[in-house]
């Protein structure tokens, strides 16, 4: 038997590879385990439908951070991506924070390497740093105020107009904020692969085929898409807009997972995912978000692994910028 086979057998014996074991009622087992272990399940809108349905709370990055900050649970299971679980750990250093799949990363966070950003910041010592929550703990430790797409405009407007600002890492969100606030910010050149993938030509063709439809988009999308959108906003903003708009049909330009909650909250509306450039895919889906599954969620709770940790000194530094955001978001 090879070393690889031995390792696989060992993991299977311990329960880590029983993902396809028949007969497990994942909903029942997850409910049992979270009650038994006093665990809370927080899920992002981009998670698969079943995870959203079983979560204690579903929200965008801001709402999830707020929930993580006030939870009384002993264990936080974060059904999202790594930076989200990391943020929850920074806010709860004494609690156990779990992520169903430790490889669930973020292309936007990856576009801002800490060493490169530290060098960039050093070139502009008089600038205040506002960083999007989609960043690593290292970036947050170099940040003055964290923001999300829900509160970014409010946070930028709270800063004195004569204070130079570095905005990182999303260039599209940064450019949109410059237009909204009139601030001449210095932008880091990062982007989200999900929101960069939309095809403006296909979207406009779809729009022509659906008279009366409204295009709605997340501000991480490219400028040419934001220009034709009827409404631009965060995931929670998009949800609320669909509910209050008199339009019947919407072309939704953000990760397709949001449509599940939209359909639940606005069952009378027609929701069409915005198409992407890839001919093999009709909508934009985050590969990382979809790495989490019900099976992995069950195993995560069962074994209390994988656990997300943040070194204490780094956590303390990063906490300052997160707490400033939460205070300004009240």
C-alpha contacts under 8 A as a table, 3 or more apart, distances in Angstrom:
res1	aa1	res2	aa2	distance
1	X	5	X	6.21
1	X	6	X	6.64
2	X	5	X	5.18
2	X	6	X	6.26
3	X	6	X	5.05
3	X	7	X	6.19
4	X	7	X	5.16
4	X	8	X	6.18
5	X	8	X	5.00
5	X	9	X	6.13
6	X	9	X	5.15
6	X	10	X	6.14
7	X	10	X	5.08
7	X	11	X	6.21
8	X	11	X	5.19
8	X	12	X	6.15
8	X	17	X	7.82
9	X	12	X	5.00
9	X	13	X	6.14
10	X	13	X	5.16
10	X	14	X	6.40
11	X	14	X	5.13
11	X	15	X	6.30
11	X	16	X	5.26
11	X	17	X	6.03
12	X	15	X	5.05
12	X	16	X	5.56
12	X	17	X	4.63
12	X	18	X	6.23
13	X	16	X	7.64
14	X	17	X	7.94
15	X	18	X	5.43
15	X	299	X	7.58
16	X	19	X	7.49
16	X	299	X	6.62
17	X	20	X	7.80
18	X	21	X	5.06
19	X	295	X	5.49
19	X	296	X	7.14
19	X	299	X	7.91
21	X	24	X	6.84
24	X	29	X	7.61
25	X	28	X	5.41
25	X	29	X	6.12
26	X	29	X	5.08
26	X	30	X	5.83
26	X	294	X	6.68
26	X	295	X	6.81
26	X	298	X	6.37
27	X	30	X	5.28
27	X	31	X	6.11
27	X	54	X	7.22
28	X	31	X	5.24
28	X	32	X	6.17
29	X	32	X	5.00
29	X	33	X	6.04
29	X	298	X	7.00
30	X	33	X	5.14
30	X	34	X	6.06
30	X	297	X	7.60
30	X	298	X	5.52
30	X	301	X	7.17
31	X	34	X	5.45
31	X	35	X	6.31
32	X	35	X	5.41
32	X	36	X	6.09
33	X	36	X	4.97
33	X	37	X	5.92
33	X	39	X	7.83
33	X	301	X	6.47
33	X	302	X	6.80
34	X	37	X	5.20
34	X	38	X	5.53
34	X	39	X	4.56
34	X	40	X	6.66
34	X	301	X	7.11
35	X	38	X	5.13
35	X	39	X	6.57
36	X	39	X	7.89
37	X	74	X	7.36
37	X	75	X	7.24
38	X	73	X	5.49
38	X	74	X	5.66
38	X	75	X	6.49
39	X	73	X	5.38
39	X	74	X	5.89
39	X	75	X	4.45
39	X	76	X	5.74
39	X	77	X	6.95
40	X	55	X	7.86
40	X	56	X	6.24
40	X	71	X	7.92
40	X	73	X	5.92
40	X	75	X	6.34
40	X	76	X	5.15
40	X	77	X	6.08
41	X	55	X	5.01
41	X	56	X	5.26
41	X	57	X	6.78
41	X	76	X	6.18
41	X	77	X	4.78
41	X	78	X	6.06
41	X	79	X	6.99
42	X	55	X	5.80
42	X	56	X	6.07
42	X	57	X	5.14
42	X	58	X	6.10
42	X	59	X	7.99
42	X	64	X	6.82
42	X	76	X	7.31
42	X	77	X	6.23
42	X	78	X	5.05
42	X	79	X	5.88
42	X	80	X	7.97
43	X	47	X	6.67
43	X	51	X	7.08
43	X	52	X	6.03
43	X	55	X	5.96
43	X	56	X	7.91
43	X	57	X	6.29
43	X	58	X	4.80
43	X	59	X	6.64
43	X	64	X	7.71
43	X	78	X	6.13
43	X	79	X	4.53
43	X	80	X	5.90
44	X	47	X	5.71
44	X	52	X	7.43
44	X	58	X	5.53
44	X	59	X	5.28
44	X	60	X	5.84
44	X	61	X	7.33
44	X	64	X	7.54
44	X	79	X	6.54
44	X	80	X	5.53
45	X	52	X	7.02
45	X	58	X	6.19
45	X	59	X	5.79
45	X	60	X	6.40
45	X	235	X	7.61
45	X	257	X	6.03
45	X	258	X	5.22
45	X	261	X	7.19
46	X	80	X	7.75
46	X	255	X	6.30
46	X	256	X	6.96
46	X	257	X	4.15
46	X	258	X	5.64
46	X	286	X	7.64
46	X	289	X	6.31
46	X	290	X	7.80
47	X	51	X	6.34
47	X	52	X	6.29
47	X	79	X	7.01
47	X	80	X	6.70
47	X	257	X	5.99
47	X	289	X	5.80
47	X	290	X	6.13
47	X	292	X	7.39
48	X	51	X	5.60
48	X	52	X	6.50
48	X	257	X	6.41
48	X	290	X	6.40
48	X	292	X	7.86
48	X	293	X	7.21
49	X	52	X	5.17
49	X	53	X	6.21
49	X	257	X	7.33
49	X	260	X	6.27
50	X	53	X	5.07
50	X	54	X	6.38
50	X	294	X	6.99
51	X	54	X	5.29
51	X	55	X	6.04
51	X	79	X	7.52
51	X	293	X	7.20
51	X	294	X	6.24
52	X	55	X	5.33
52	X	58	X	6.24
55	X	58	X	6.43
57	X	64	X	7.80
57	X	67	X	7.98
58	X	64	X	7.42
59	X	62	X	7.80
59	X	63	X	5.53
59	X	64	X	5.68
59	X	236	X	7.17
60	X	63	X	5.46
60	X	64	X	6.01
60	X	234	X	7.82
60	X	235	X	6.11
60	X	236	X	6.13
61	X	64	X	5.18
61	X	65	X	6.10
61	X	84	X	7.37
61	X	133	X	7.34
61	X	148	X	6.50
62	X	65	X	5.16
62	X	66	X	6.23
62	X	148	X	5.98
62	X	150	X	6.83
62	X	151	X	7.84
63	X	66	X	5.02
63	X	67	X	6.14
64	X	67	X	5.01
64	X	68	X	6.05
65	X	68	X	5.03
65	X	69	X	6.14
65	X	84	X	7.78
65	X	87	X	7.13
65	X	88	X	6.49
66	X	69	X	5.12
66	X	70	X	6.61
66	X	326	X	7.10
67	X	70	X	5.44
67	X	71	X	6.04
68	X	71	X	5.49
68	X	76	X	7.72
68	X	88	X	5.47
68	X	91	X	6.97
68	X	92	X	7.51
69	X	88	X	7.15
69	X	91	X	5.62
69	X	92	X	6.91
73	X	76	X	6.71
74	X	95	X	5.71
74	X	96	X	6.67
75	X	95	X	5.98
75	X	96	X	4.89
75	X	97	X	5.90
75	X	98	X	7.46
76	X	88	X	7.87
76	X	95	X	7.32
76	X	96	X	6.28
76	X	97	X	4.75
76	X	98	X	6.15
77	X	85	X	7.99
77	X	97	X	5.90
77	X	98	X	4.71
77	X	99	X	5.97
77	X	100	X	7.53
77	X	300	X	7.98
77	X	301	X	7.59
78	X	81	X	7.75
78	X	84	X	7.27
78	X	85	X	5.52
78	X	97	X	7.16
78	X	98	X	6.08
78	X	99	X	5.29
78	X	100	X	7.40
79	X	99	X	6.34
79	X	100	X	6.57
79	X	292	X	6.72
79	X	297	X	7.71
80	X	84	X	6.44
80	X	85	X	7.26
80	X	99	X	7.46
80	X	104	X	7.50
80	X	289	X	5.87
80	X	292	X	7.44
81	X	84	X	5.62
81	X	85	X	6.67
81	X	99	X	7.59
81	X	104	X	4.94
81	X	105	X	5.32
81	X	106	X	6.63
81	X	288	X	6.78
81	X	289	X	6.07
82	X	85	X	5.25
82	X	86	X	6.03
82	X	99	X	7.21
82	X	102	X	6.80
82	X	103	X	7.55
82	X	104	X	5.81
82	X	105	X	5.20
82	X	106	X	7.30
83	X	86	X	4.87
83	X	87	X	6.05
83	X	105	X	7.26
83	X	106	X	7.57
83	X	109	X	7.66
83	X	133	X	7.79
83	X	134	X	6.36
83	X	135	X	6.20
83	X	136	X	5.70
83	X	137	X	7.41
84	X	87	X	5.10
84	X	88	X	6.33
84	X	134	X	7.71
85	X	88	X	5.02
85	X	89	X	6.25
85	X	97	X	6.65
85	X	98	X	7.12
85	X	99	X	6.49
85	X	308	X	6.69
86	X	89	X	5.05
86	X	90	X	6.26
86	X	136	X	7.75
86	X	137	X	6.96
86	X	308	X	6.34
86	X	309	X	7.05
86	X	310	X	6.94
87	X	90	X	5.06
87	X	91	X	6.31
87	X	137	X	7.35
88	X	91	X	5.13
88	X	92	X	6.07
88	X	97	X	7.14
89	X	92	X	4.82
89	X	93	X	5.38
89	X	95	X	7.18
89	X	96	X	7.56
89	X	97	X	5.93
89	X	308	X	7.11
89	X	309	X	6.71
89	X	310	X	6.98
90	X	93	X	5.59
90	X	310	X	6.95
90	X	315	X	5.28
90	X	316	X	7.46
90	X	318	X	7.30
90	X	319	X	6.08
91	X	319	X	6.74
92	X	95	X	5.44
93	X	96	X	7.93
93	X	315	X	7.98
96	X	307	X	6.97
96	X	308	X	7.82
97	X	307	X	5.75
97	X	308	X	5.63
97	X	309	X	7.54
98	X	300	X	6.90
98	X	301	X	7.98
98	X	304	X	6.77
98	X	305	X	6.18
98	X	306	X	5.74
98	X	307	X	4.51
98	X	308	X	5.78
99	X	102	X	5.90
99	X	300	X	7.15
99	X	305	X	7.49
99	X	306	X	5.96
99	X	307	X	6.43
99	X	308	X	6.75
100	X	292	X	5.71
100	X	293	X	7.55
100	X	296	X	5.23
100	X	297	X	5.08
100	X	299	X	7.63
100	X	300	X	5.31
100	X	305	X	7.59
100	X	306	X	6.67
101	X	104	X	5.62
101	X	291	X	6.50
101	X	292	X	5.74
101	X	296	X	6.88
101	X	306	X	7.08
102	X	105	X	7.74
102	X	306	X	6.30
102	X	308	X	7.88
103	X	288	X	7.60
103	X	291	X	7.82
104	X	288	X	4.64
104	X	289	X	6.35
104	X	291	X	6.03
104	X	292	X	7.35
105	X	109	X	7.85
105	X	110	X	7.93
105	X	288	X	5.67
105	X	289	X	7.92
106	X	109	X	5.30
106	X	110	X	6.16
106	X	134	X	7.43
106	X	192	X	7.89
106	X	288	X	6.54
107	X	110	X	4.98
107	X	111	X	6.23
107	X	191	X	7.43
107	X	192	X	5.63
107	X	193	X	6.18
108	X	111	X	5.12
108	X	112	X	7.22
108	X	134	X	6.44
108	X	135	X	7.31
108	X	169	X	7.03
108	X	170	X	6.95
108	X	190	X	6.30
108	X	191	X	5.19
108	X	192	X	4.54
108	X	193	X	7.25
109	X	112	X	5.73
109	X	113	X	7.86
109	X	134	X	5.30
109	X	135	X	4.33
109	X	136	X	6.21
109	X	169	X	7.36
110	X	113	X	6.27
110	X	135	X	7.66
111	X	169	X	7.16
111	X	189	X	7.89
111	X	190	X	5.09
111	X	191	X	6.71
112	X	116	X	7.30
112	X	117	X	6.47
112	X	135	X	7.35
112	X	139	X	7.88
112	X	168	X	7.85
112	X	169	X	6.04
112	X	188	X	7.89
112	X	190	X	6.46
113	X	116	X	5.49
113	X	117	X	6.17
114	X	117	X	5.09
114	X	118	X	5.99
114	X	138	X	6.05
114	X	139	X	5.80
115	X	118	X	5.15
115	X	119	X	6.40
116	X	119	X	5.25
116	X	120	X	6.26
117	X	120	X	4.89
117	X	121	X	6.02
117	X	139	X	7.57
118	X	121	X	5.14
118	X	122	X	6.18
118	X	142	X	7.48
119	X	122	X	5.10
119	X	123	X	6.63
120	X	123	X	5.35
120	X	124	X	6.99
121	X	124	X	5.28
121	X	125	X	6.42
121	X	127	X	7.89
122	X	125	X	5.53
124	X	127	X	5.74
126	X	164	X	6.87
127	X	163	X	6.99
127	X	164	X	4.78
127	X	165	X	4.94
127	X	166	X	5.98
128	X	143	X	7.84
128	X	144	X	6.30
128	X	163	X	7.10
128	X	164	X	6.24
128	X	165	X	4.82
128	X	166	X	6.07
129	X	142	X	7.58
129	X	143	X	5.05
129	X	144	X	5.17
129	X	145	X	6.65
129	X	165	X	5.85
129	X	166	X	4.82
129	X	167	X	6.12
129	X	168	X	7.67
130	X	143	X	6.04
130	X	144	X	6.02
130	X	145	X	4.98
130	X	146	X	5.66
130	X	147	X	6.87
130	X	156	X	7.98
130	X	165	X	7.00
130	X	166	X	6.17
130	X	167	X	5.04
130	X	168	X	6.53
131	X	135	X	7.43
131	X	139	X	7.71
131	X	140	X	6.99
131	X	143	X	6.12
131	X	144	X	7.88
131	X	145	X	6.53
131	X	146	X	4.89
131	X	147	X	6.13
131	X	167	X	5.78
131	X	168	X	4.76
131	X	169	X	6.52
132	X	135	X	6.52
132	X	146	X	5.65
132	X	147	X	4.90
132	X	148	X	5.55
132	X	149	X	7.70
132	X	167	X	7.81
132	X	168	X	6.17
132	X	169	X	6.51
132	X	170	X	7.42
133	X	140	X	7.92
133	X	146	X	5.81
133	X	147	X	5.70
133	X	148	X	5.61
134	X	169	X	7.95
135	X	138	X	8.00
135	X	139	X	6.05
135	X	140	X	6.77
135	X	169	X	7.55
136	X	139	X	5.33
136	X	140	X	6.41
137	X	140	X	4.95
137	X	141	X	6.12
137	X	310	X	7.77
137	X	314	X	7.14
137	X	315	X	7.08
137	X	318	X	6.00
138	X	141	X	5.15
138	X	142	X	6.75
138	X	314	X	6.99
138	X	318	X	7.24
139	X	142	X	5.20
139	X	143	X	6.36
139	X	318	X	7.88
140	X	143	X	4.86
140	X	144	X	7.93
140	X	146	X	6.99
140	X	317	X	7.78
140	X	318	X	4.82
140	X	319	X	7.84
140	X	321	X	6.51
140	X	322	X	7.64
141	X	314	X	6.58
141	X	315	X	7.65
141	X	317	X	4.85
141	X	318	X	3.88
141	X	319	X	7.52
141	X	320	X	7.82
141	X	321	X	7.27
142	X	317	X	7.91
142	X	318	X	7.43
143	X	146	X	6.74
143	X	318	X	7.54
143	X	321	X	5.96
144	X	320	X	7.61
144	X	321	X	5.14
144	X	324	X	8.00
145	X	320	X	7.91
145	X	321	X	4.40
145	X	322	X	6.57
145	X	324	X	5.85
145	X	325	X	5.86
146	X	321	X	5.37
146	X	322	X	5.42
146	X	324	X	7.32
146	X	325	X	5.50
147	X	150	X	7.91
147	X	151	X	6.11
147	X	152	X	5.16
147	X	155	X	6.98
147	X	325	X	6.02
148	X	151	X	5.50
148	X	152	X	5.53
149	X	152	X	5.31
149	X	153	X	7.88
149	X	173	X	7.77
149	X	219	X	7.38
149	X	233	X	7.16
149	X	234	X	5.12
150	X	153	X	7.85
150	X	233	X	7.27
150	X	234	X	5.26
150	X	235	X	7.94
150	X	236	X	7.42
150	X	237	X	7.18
151	X	154	X	5.32
151	X	155	X	6.19
151	X	329	X	6.70
152	X	155	X	5.13
152	X	156	X	6.13
152	X	177	X	7.60
153	X	156	X	5.23
153	X	157	X	6.15
153	X	177	X	6.33
153	X	180	X	7.27
153	X	181	X	6.83
154	X	157	X	5.17
154	X	158	X	6.24
155	X	158	X	5.06
155	X	159	X	6.87
155	X	325	X	7.57
155	X	328	X	6.96
156	X	159	X	5.58
156	X	181	X	7.30
157	X	160	X	7.61
157	X	161	X	7.98
157	X	181	X	6.68
159	X	163	X	6.95
160	X	163	X	5.51
161	X	164	X	7.85
161	X	183	X	7.48
164	X	184	X	7.85
164	X	185	X	6.79
164	X	186	X	7.99
165	X	184	X	7.83
165	X	185	X	5.15
165	X	186	X	6.17
166	X	185	X	5.82
166	X	186	X	4.69
166	X	187	X	5.91
166	X	188	X	7.42
167	X	170	X	7.79
167	X	174	X	6.28
167	X	185	X	6.44
167	X	186	X	6.07
167	X	187	X	5.01
167	X	188	X	6.31
168	X	171	X	7.28
168	X	174	X	7.43
168	X	187	X	6.05
168	X	188	X	4.90
168	X	189	X	7.70
168	X	190	X	7.40
169	X	187	X	7.30
169	X	188	X	5.09
169	X	189	X	6.43
169	X	190	X	4.90
169	X	191	X	6.99
170	X	173	X	5.49
170	X	174	X	6.04
170	X	187	X	7.71
170	X	188	X	6.73
170	X	189	X	6.63
170	X	190	X	4.73
170	X	191	X	4.85
170	X	192	X	7.24
170	X	220	X	6.87
171	X	174	X	4.92
171	X	175	X	5.99
171	X	187	X	5.93
171	X	188	X	6.16
171	X	189	X	5.35
171	X	190	X	5.59
171	X	191	X	6.16
171	X	220	X	7.91
172	X	175	X	5.17
172	X	176	X	6.23
172	X	191	X	6.97
172	X	219	X	6.68
172	X	220	X	5.16
172	X	221	X	6.17
172	X	222	X	5.80
172	X	223	X	6.74
173	X	176	X	5.08
173	X	177	X	6.15
173	X	219	X	5.12
173	X	220	X	4.83
173	X	221	X	7.50
174	X	177	X	5.05
174	X	178	X	6.24
174	X	185	X	7.70
174	X	187	X	6.34
175	X	178	X	5.08
175	X	179	X	6.53
175	X	187	X	7.83
175	X	223	X	7.95
176	X	179	X	5.25
176	X	180	X	6.26
176	X	219	X	6.60
176	X	223	X	7.58
177	X	180	X	4.87
177	X	181	X	5.81
177	X	182	X	7.75
177	X	183	X	7.78
178	X	181	X	5.37
178	X	182	X	5.19
178	X	183	X	5.12
178	X	184	X	6.18
178	X	185	X	6.68
179	X	182	X	5.44
179	X	183	X	7.59
191	X	195	X	7.96
191	X	196	X	7.14
191	X	220	X	7.38
192	X	195	X	5.57
192	X	196	X	6.11
192	X	220	X	6.91
193	X	196	X	5.06
193	X	197	X	6.18
194	X	197	X	5.55
194	X	198	X	7.79
194	X	254	X	7.55
194	X	255	X	6.66
194	X	284	X	5.75
194	X	285	X	6.40
194	X	286	X	5.88
195	X	198	X	6.34
195	X	218	X	7.67
195	X	220	X	5.83
195	X	221	X	4.70
195	X	222	X	7.33
195	X	253	X	7.64
195	X	254	X	6.31
195	X	255	X	7.47
195	X	284	X	7.41
196	X	220	X	7.70
196	X	221	X	5.78
196	X	222	X	6.21
197	X	276	X	5.34
197	X	277	X	6.14
197	X	278	X	7.88
197	X	284	X	6.77
198	X	203	X	7.86
198	X	221	X	7.76
198	X	253	X	7.36
198	X	274	X	6.84
198	X	275	X	5.94
198	X	276	X	4.04
198	X	277	X	6.03
198	X	284	X	7.03
199	X	202	X	5.35
199	X	203	X	6.15
199	X	275	X	6.13
199	X	276	X	4.66
199	X	277	X	4.87
200	X	203	X	5.01
200	X	204	X	6.08
200	X	224	X	7.37
200	X	225	X	6.16
201	X	204	X	5.28
201	X	205	X	6.21
202	X	205	X	5.02
202	X	206	X	6.08
202	X	275	X	6.24
202	X	276	X	7.42
202	X	277	X	7.90
203	X	206	X	5.01
203	X	207	X	6.04
203	X	251	X	7.82
203	X	274	X	6.12
203	X	275	X	6.22
204	X	207	X	4.84
204	X	208	X	6.17
205	X	208	X	5.10
205	X	209	X	6.35
206	X	209	X	5.04
206	X	210	X	6.33
207	X	210	X	5.15
207	X	211	X	6.72
207	X	213	X	6.47
207	X	214	X	7.81
207	X	215	X	7.61
207	X	251	X	7.53
208	X	211	X	6.14
210	X	213	X	5.64
210	X	249	X	7.78
212	X	247	X	6.96
212	X	248	X	7.64
212	X	249	X	7.00
213	X	247	X	6.70
213	X	248	X	6.91
213	X	249	X	4.62
213	X	250	X	5.23
213	X	251	X	6.84
214	X	229	X	7.31
214	X	230	X	5.92
214	X	247	X	6.90
214	X	249	X	6.43
214	X	250	X	4.83
214	X	251	X	6.11
215	X	228	X	7.23
215	X	229	X	4.77
215	X	230	X	5.47
215	X	231	X	6.98
215	X	250	X	5.84
215	X	251	X	4.73
215	X	252	X	6.22
215	X	253	X	7.38
216	X	229	X	5.21
216	X	230	X	5.75
216	X	231	X	4.85
216	X	232	X	5.85
216	X	233	X	7.90
216	X	238	X	6.99
216	X	250	X	6.93
216	X	251	X	6.22
216	X	252	X	5.25
216	X	253	X	6.02
217	X	221	X	6.97
217	X	225	X	7.59
217	X	226	X	6.55
217	X	229	X	6.21
217	X	231	X	6.48
217	X	232	X	4.91
217	X	233	X	6.50
217	X	238	X	7.49
217	X	252	X	6.15
217	X	253	X	4.49
217	X	254	X	6.13
218	X	221	X	5.88
218	X	232	X	5.60
218	X	233	X	5.20
218	X	234	X	5.64
218	X	235	X	6.91
218	X	238	X	7.66
218	X	253	X	6.40
218	X	254	X	5.69
219	X	222	X	7.77
219	X	226	X	6.99
219	X	232	X	5.97
219	X	233	X	6.05
219	X	234	X	7.04
221	X	225	X	6.61
221	X	226	X	6.71
221	X	253	X	7.82
221	X	254	X	7.93
222	X	225	X	5.61
222	X	226	X	6.49
223	X	226	X	5.01
223	X	227	X	6.16
224	X	227	X	5.22
224	X	228	X	6.90
225	X	228	X	5.51
225	X	229	X	6.34
226	X	229	X	5.09
226	X	232	X	6.69
229	X	232	X	6.49
231	X	238	X	7.79
231	X	241	X	7.75
232	X	238	X	7.46
233	X	236	X	7.76
233	X	237	X	5.08
233	X	238	X	5.73
234	X	237	X	4.81
234	X	238	X	6.04
235	X	238	X	5.12
235	X	239	X	6.33
235	X	254	X	7.87
235	X	258	X	7.28
236	X	239	X	5.08
236	X	240	X	6.27
237	X	240	X	5.18
237	X	241	X	6.06
238	X	241	X	5.08
238	X	242	X	6.31
239	X	242	X	5.47
239	X	243	X	6.62
239	X	258	X	7.98
239	X	261	X	7.77
239	X	262	X	5.86
239	X	265	X	7.99
240	X	243	X	5.17
240	X	244	X	6.43
241	X	244	X	5.29
241	X	245	X	5.78
242	X	245	X	5.41
242	X	250	X	7.63
242	X	262	X	7.53
242	X	266	X	7.07
242	X	269	X	7.80
243	X	265	X	7.18
243	X	266	X	5.78
247	X	250	X	7.47
248	X	268	X	7.66
248	X	269	X	5.17
248	X	270	X	6.06
249	X	269	X	5.97
249	X	270	X	4.55
249	X	271	X	5.94
249	X	272	X	7.58
250	X	269	X	7.70
250	X	270	X	6.27
250	X	271	X	5.06
250	X	272	X	6.00
251	X	271	X	6.23
251	X	272	X	4.75
251	X	273	X	5.76
251	X	274	X	5.58
252	X	271	X	6.88
252	X	272	X	6.01
252	X	273	X	4.99
252	X	274	X	5.31
253	X	273	X	6.47
253	X	274	X	4.89
254	X	258	X	7.54
254	X	273	X	7.81
254	X	274	X	7.44
254	X	284	X	6.96
255	X	258	X	6.34
255	X	283	X	7.78
255	X	284	X	5.41
255	X	285	X	5.29
255	X	286	X	6.48
256	X	259	X	5.81
256	X	273	X	6.18
256	X	283	X	6.48
256	X	284	X	6.03
256	X	285	X	5.76
257	X	260	X	6.02
257	X	261	X	7.97
257	X	285	X	7.45
258	X	261	X	5.76
258	X	262	X	6.33
259	X	262	X	4.82
259	X	263	X	5.94
259	X	271	X	7.09
259	X	273	X	7.75
260	X	263	X	5.33
260	X	264	X	6.44
261	X	264	X	5.02
261	X	265	X	6.15
262	X	265	X	5.17
262	X	266	X	5.63
262	X	267	X	7.60
263	X	266	X	5.14
263	X	267	X	4.90
263	X	269	X	7.43
263	X	271	X	7.65
264	X	267	X	5.73
266	X	269	X	5.68
273	X	282	X	7.74
273	X	283	X	5.70
273	X	284	X	7.79
274	X	282	X	7.68
274	X	283	X	5.84
274	X	284	X	7.33
275	X	281	X	7.75
275	X	282	X	5.05
275	X	283	X	4.73
275	X	284	X	6.87
276	X	279	X	7.67
276	X	281	X	6.99
276	X	282	X	6.27
276	X	283	X	5.73
276	X	284	X	6.12
278	X	281	X	5.57
278	X	282	X	7.59
279	X	282	X	7.28
281	X	284	X	7.57
285	X	290	X	7.92
286	X	289	X	5.35
286	X	290	X	6.38
287	X	290	X	5.32
287	X	291	X	6.46
288	X	291	X	5.25
288	X	292	X	7.84
289	X	292	X	6.35
290	X	293	X	7.04
292	X	296	X	6.25
292	X	297	X	7.01
293	X	296	X	5.16
293	X	297	X	6.09
294	X	297	X	4.92
294	X	298	X	6.16
295	X	298	X	5.15
295	X	299	X	6.27
296	X	299	X	5.00
296	X	300	X	5.85
297	X	300	X	5.04
297	X	301	X	6.34
298	X	301	X	5.32
298	X	302	X	6.05
299	X	302	X	4.89
299	X	303	X	6.00
299	X	304	X	7.76
299	X	305	X	7.70
300	X	303	X	5.57
300	X	304	X	5.24
300	X	305	X	5.02
300	X	306	X	6.44
301	X	304	X	4.99
301	X	305	X	7.17
302	X	305	X	7.99
304	X	307	X	6.91
310	X	314	X	6.94
310	X	315	X	5.90
311	X	314	X	5.46
311	X	315	X	6.00
312	X	315	X	5.02
312	X	316	X	6.19
313	X	316	X	5.22
313	X	317	X	6.49
314	X	317	X	5.24
314	X	318	X	6.18
315	X	318	X	5.14
315	X	319	X	5.95
316	X	319	X	5.21
316	X	320	X	6.99
317	X	320	X	5.85
317	X	321	X	7.80
318	X	321	X	5.85
318	X	322	X	6.71
319	X	322	X	5.13
319	X	323	X	5.98
320	X	323	X	5.33
320	X	324	X	6.29
321	X	324	X	5.17
321	X	325	X	6.48
322	X	325	X	5.15
322	X	326	X	6.36
323	X	326	X	5.00
323	X	327	X	6.06
324	X	327	X	5.17
324	X	328	X	6.23
325	X	328	X	5.19
325	X	329	X	6.07
326	X	329	X	5.00
326	X	330	X	6.53
327	X	330	X	5.66
